[in-house]
């Protein structure tokens, strides 16, 4: 069981390629913050806009990259420990083009059977709902 | 010794105190409805005494409805609801799930006794939901699993309520 190596690969009836990942860890969501807003500098002419530009760039980088990354790294150990302590297992089916992720949640004693059923379903073009597993649909 | 003031829940529960006896002494659909909802509320209260997130709403509604059903069973008029109270949100806490499961087990046992058959076919719908719950029942379940367990238990409780009404209506 690993986060980065697929447990199964499946090809659908129309050539869709799926990778099934099994993991106990639900990675923290990537949440972008709001970049700081700046006043319209038109009253001071184009010069004010130019002066604000570095702040706008720094704010955008902070909001879209640095703050979400810090949040992700801060929550990652919590997610990892929570996953280790639970008997719940996540099965994610990932297609590459277009990239889509579908989630099932099951328990550790049913993983192989549920994986078999999901694989067989995807191979025949279906999203199955195996007994002992919860299908949550597409992940955003 | 200090006496605690009775809470609103205690007062509601007092009105349902006869539900356990009445279903034995004068079985009817209304007496069953009162018994079922009192059992449900009692089990929820025992599993979640702090009444978190919505438990108080369902427990209060179940006791109030059980009291009304007792009035119907005693010939006081009124009607029996089509289903026990439902939750307003889809994800249950571990305590709420424990209370719902205890209630379903108690009701299933009661119905099997009434039907004189531990494996009666009429119990199949309830048992199907119990089987779903057992497959998913783990410690510290994530929200996805709690949602699925809560849904199966709610369907099972509705099925038990309906089967009891059907069984006792013919008495």
Interface residues (C-beta under 8 A of the other chain):
Chain A: X26 X82 X85 X86 X87 X88 X103 X105 X107 X110 X131 X132 X134 X136
Chain B: X132 X135 X136 X138 X139 X140 X141 X142 X144 X145 X147 X148
